[in-house]
Amino acid sequence: QPAAQPTPAVQLGDQPGDQPKPSAQTSLAPWIVGLGGGVRIGIGEPTFGMVYGRVGREIGKDAALSLRPAYIFGNVDFVGGASNNQGAFQMPLTLDLYPNSPVSPYAGVGVATNTDSKGNADAMITAGLDINLVKHLSLSLGLNYIFEGSDQDNRDVEAFTVLYYRF
């Protein structure tokens, strides 16, 4: 009687359903590092260009913590509300949900220079969506609420849109 041939071992990837799924994850994983630019649209204030960064770290499969520094070119003068050449700086820390999914919501808190050129630092809250377009390119749509103690209405609401490259 002939000896039975051993059954070959099944390797991962041999079956059609075993292929890894594509994601927005880059070669720096579990780190998320990005740099880009966009526009900030303030309510009752001029629209200005901005430089945007992101440095984050995944904290499990479905979450990440990110610092999202932004520098806004231009500012509004406290006296008269005219546009000037001073910039504004913002530094929120966010909790990002599903950072490698096509759409990733985030929310956080941080500090921002106010937009009245006094140079004060004020508390801010932020929320938005990162839309991971392709492996290394993301679009961020967000909303900031800044608690300004020196402004007439004590608040600043702004929206922004940024296209950034994920390294």
Secondary structure, 3 states (H helix, E strand, C coil): CCCCCCCCCCCCCCCHHHCCCCCCCCCCCCEEEEEEEEEEEECCCCEEEEEEEEEEEECCCCEEEEECCEEECCEECCCCCCEECCCEEEEEEEEEECCCCCEEEEEEEEEEECCCCCCCEEEEEEEEEEEEEECCEEEEEEEEEEECCCCCCCCEEEEEEEEEEEC
